[in-house]
Amino acid sequence: MECRIGCAACCIAISISSPIPGMEHGKPAGVRCVQLTEDNRCRLFGKPERPLVCQALQASREMCGDSNVEAFATLTALEEATAPKALG
């Protein structure tokens, strides 16, 4: 499966702990990556400075569903399910 151009669910919904140019500490879930253009395209796509975690993430029907709405819902649910639990 190929990414849907302009979806950007993986660049917004999930947290990224790796440094990103312009976001040296990564990004929290629900925050737009600073490397997204206004039309939700990655400025770093195909460039060596693109984080390895972003390069390795591959679109799949299970992750992306059939629409951007489904992709956001699935990735948000996965992020919540895998987020570290607060102690206390």
Secondary structure, 3 states (H helix, E strand, C coil): CCCCCCCCHHHHCCCECCCECCECCCECCCCCCCCECCCCCECCCCCCCCCHHHHHCCCCHHHHCCCHHHHHHHHHHHHHHHCCCCCC
